Amino acid sequence: MESQMTYKWTIPVYPVDAQKAGAELEKITEKHGTLTPAYVVKESKKKKAVLHKCFEWNDEKAAAKYRCRQAQDLIRNIVTVKIGQIEPTQPIRAFVSFKQNNEYISVINVLHTPELQKKMMDTAMKELEYFQKKYASLSSLSELMSSITLSLQKYKDETV
């Protein structure tokens, strides 16, 4: 069965052609009835598998990477319910990342540093754009998408 979709990587960091990777993910879905990370790893173990090169198969290196991933999850899971005298209406992340060097910064430092506030706002706008692209096909969100478009344009106009 030939793929009905055309694929490309959002960030081209994988050593496999995106079209081949997408087709392989379709095959895995067809074989197992669903697509899970565990199935992808299972089907990629053989050296000749299409996605084999996308994984670290050295257990020592993989374990170190996995622990780093666990640390990222831990950092992202810590929230604050009070910042100084301010109590947000809902918990917010205590540490934020701007995708550079995988470093996290205390939300208190961000709130007290104009440059970091701007970086956080830029990140928020990029995430809104991503959300908009991801869910563009859902017509039931068209009103929300219009609001996002207006907000993004307003932000771009203000920062030019």
WOZI-V244063 format. One line per field, one symbol per residue. phi: phi as a letter, one per 20 degrees, with the letter a starting at -180 (. if undefined). psi: psi as a letter, one per 40 degrees, with the letter a starting at -180 (. if undefined). burial: + if it has 24 or more other C-alpha atoms within 12 Angstrom, else -. Layout:
phi: ???
psi: ???
burial: ???
//
This chain:
phi: .efedddbefcfdeecggfffffffffffffdnadcgffffgfdffgefgegfedeefffffffffffffffffffeecddbcmeedgfbgcgfcccdmdlledcgfffffdcgfffffffgffffffffgfffdgfeffdgffffffgfffffffffee
psi: hiieihiiidhgeifihddddddddddddddeeihiddddddeedhdeidedeeihehddddddddddddddddddehiiehhbehhidiiihdhiifehefiihhdddddehdddddddddddddddddddddedehdeeddddddddddddddddde.
burial: --------------------++++++++-----------++-++-----++--++-------------------------------------++++++-----+++++-+---------++---+--++--+------------+--+---+--------
//
